[in-house]
Amino acid sequence: MEKQIFDDEFDVGIAFEDVQSADIDTQTLLIETLALVVSKHHPLAKQAAIDLPTLNAQSLVLLSREFATREQIEHYCRQHDIAPNVLMEANSLSAVIEMVRHTQLTTLLPSNIAHNYDELVAITLAPSLLQRTAVLLQRKGAYQSAATKAFVALAHEVCSNTVESKALFFK
């Protein structure tokens, strides 16, 4: 996306904070916390938080590697010397959610997703949170049309009202 913004193909974009180009301005939209998501019937469902060894012992269903979420999970695991036991991958969020709802498999997803389902519970990872930051991208010094300004204002408004109640920037 950075290349398209730099080449003026896009006026603005939304991505996670791993921006490489010094020619791109970023503005933070929201910080999202990922958690271990389990069925309300899972043995860990009553836990408020779990430690890393407990996370490492879980059988997981994760989104496939085409999702930025998966890359972030793998980076977190490498940082903390975790080798997750991934039993299944899916290229659909709804498939992951259904597997967790109806089995003892767990997953790592934004905690706000679990809050949208009565059958799911989000468990905090402690002591080190798994977080990601969604940012707005624009080329430095680029002209901003009225439409671009309106989009930027709307994105900030929606994100400030969201405060982790919805998963807006999932991929």
N, C-alpha and C positions, 0 to 999 in steps of 0.2 A: 504494500500500500504506500510505503514511503516513496517509492519510485514514481508511482502514478501522481502523487501529490507534488513531488518535485518537478515532474514533467507537465504540470498543469492539467492532467487528465481529471483529477479530482480537486475540488476546492478545500475539502475537509474530509477527515476520516476518523474513525474510532477504532482503537486497538488497545492491546495491553502494553504496558510501559516499556517494553524492550525496543526502544527507538534507537536506531544506529546513526542517523544522519544529523550532523550539526546544523543543517539547513532547514530542519523541521522544528517548529515550535510545538510544545505539548502543554496541555492544560489538564489537570487531574479532574476527572468526572466522578469517580467513586472508587472506593477500596472495598473489595469483596473478599470475604473469608471463606475458604473451603474447609469442609469438615468431613468426618467419617459419617456417612449416611447409612442407617440401618432400618430394618422393619421394626415397628413398635413391639413385635414379638421376639426380637433378637435378644440373646442373653445380655448384650451390652446396652440395650435401649434405656435403661435407668441411669446409666452413667452420664455425668455432665461433661466429663473430659476423660481422655485416655492418653497414656504415654506412648512413646514411640515403639517400645518392644511389643505392646499390645497391638498397635497398628500393624506392625510387621507380621504378626501371627494371624491376621485376618485373611480370609479368602475373598478376593475382590472381583467385581465385574467393573470394567472401566470403559470409558469412551475410547475409540480407536485413535491411533496416532495422528490422524488428519485433524484432530481438534487441538487447539491451543491449550485447552484445559489439560489434556494428557501430557503435553510437553512440560507444563508447569508442575504437574504431579511428579513426573520423572525427575525433573530438576530438584525438587524438594527431597525426594527419596535419595538421590545421589548425595545431596548436601548432608543428609543425616544418616548415611550408611544403612539405608533400609532397602531390602530386596523384597518388594511386595509379591505376594502370591496371587498373581492374576490368573484366574481360572477361565475368564471369558472377557471378550471385547465386543463392543457393539458400536455401530456408526449412527446410532439414534439415541437421543436422550430418553425418549419414552421407553425404549427397550431396556435401558439400564434401570430406569425407575421401576418398571414392572418386574424385572428380575429381583431387585432388592425387596420390593413389596411382598413377593410370593415365595421367597427362598431365604436361606440364612446367609446368602452372599451380602457383602457390604460394598460400598463404593465411596469415592471421594468426589464431592460436588460442592458447589457454593451452598453454604448453609441455608440461604434464603429459599432454595428450591425445596428443601425438606419442609419448611414452614408452610408451603402451599399444599401439602398432602397430610391428611390426618394419620395415615398409616406409616409415615416415615418420621424418623428422629435424627437430628443432627447432633453429633458428638464432637466437641472441641478437641483439637489436637494440642497436647501440652507436653512440654513447656513451649514449644515453638509453633506458632500459628502458621498455617499455609494461607498466605494472602496474595492477592494480585490487584493491580491498579489499572483501571480503565482510563485511558487518556484520549483527549481530542487532539488530532494532528492537523497542522496547517503549515504551509510553506512560509518561512520567515519573509516578512515584507510583502507578501502577496496582497493584491487588491481583494477586498471582501465585498461581494455583491450584497444587496439587501437580503437575498435568499440565504446566503451563507451566514450573515449576521443573525438572521432569524433562527436558522438551524442551530447555531452555536448557543444562542440564548435558550432555546427550547431544550437542548441537550442538558445544559446546566440546570435548568428548572426541574426537568424530570428526574435527574440524578439527585438533586438536593432533596426532592420530595420522596425519593425511593428509600434511602437509608437502609439498604439491605432488605427491603420487603419483597422485592421481585428480582428475578434474574434477568436483567435487561441485556447484559453483554455477556452472553454465555459462551459462544464459541471460543 
